[in-house]
């Protein structure tokens, strides 16, 4: 049985890693839709990297972006505890 190998070209530049920290579920959904506060933050980071690449003459280079975030846990509970 023959095995096929997949070759992936190595990137010349390191990826942009943006750590967003803990965020609410709604903010993450908005980010996935391309809107909201987090999208503005990501857009600013990408604009800064593009500007620095343009200064170096590498404006046409493709740079991957990696987003790291953690979803905040929902708070459970009511007004009164169940145990008396």
C-alpha positions in Angstrom: 0.0 0.0 0.0 1.4 3.4 -1.0 1.3 6.4 1.3 0.9 9.9 0.1 2.7 12.7 2.0 1.4 16.2 2.1 4.1 18.8 1.8 3.5 22.2 3.4 5.7 25.1 2.4 7.5 26.8 5.3 6.7 30.3 6.0 9.3 33.0 5.8 7.7 35.1 8.6 6.5 34.1 12.0 2.7 34.2 12.5 1.1 37.1 14.4 -0.2 35.7 17.7 -2.9 37.8 19.4 -3.9 36.7 22.9 -7.3 38.1 23.7 -7.6 36.6 27.2 -10.9 35.6 28.7 -13.9 36.9 26.8 -17.6 36.6 27.0 -19.5 34.2 24.7 -21.2 37.1 23.0 -17.9 38.9 22.2 -16.5 35.7 20.7 -19.6 35.2 18.5 -19.3 38.7 17.3 -15.6 38.2 16.5 -16.4 35.1 14.5 -18.9 37.2 12.5 -16.3 39.9 11.8 -17.8 42.5 14.1 -17.5 44.0 17.5 -14.9 45.1 20.0 -12.6 42.2 19.5 -12.6 42.6 15.7 -11.4 46.2 16.2 -8.6 44.9 18.4 -7.5 42.3 15.9 -7.8 44.9 13.0 -5.5 47.3 14.9 -2.8 44.5 15.5 -2.9 43.5 11.8 -2.6 47.1 10.7 0.4 47.6 12.9 2.1 44.5 11.4 1.3 45.6 7.8 2.8 49.0 8.6 6.0 47.5 9.9 6.2 45.2 6.9 5.7 48.1 4.5 8.6 49.9 6.2 10.8 46.9 5.5 9.7 46.5 1.9 7.9 43.2 2.5 4.3 44.6 2.0 3.3 41.8 -0.3 4.2 39.0 2.1 1.4 36.9 3.6 1.4 36.7 7.3 -0.8 34.2 9.2 -2.8 35.4 12.2 -3.4 33.2 15.2 -6.0 34.2 17.8 -5.9 32.8 21.3 -8.9 33.3 23.6 -10.6 31.6 26.5 -14.4 31.7 26.9 -15.6 32.9 30.3 -17.7 30.4 32.2 -21.3 31.2 32.7 -22.2 32.1 36.3 -24.7 29.6 37.7 -26.9 30.4 40.6 -30.0 32.2 41.7 -30.9 34.6 44.3 -31.0 32.1 47.2 -28.9 29.0 47.9 -30.8 25.7 47.9 -29.4 24.5 51.3 -31.1 25.8 54.4 
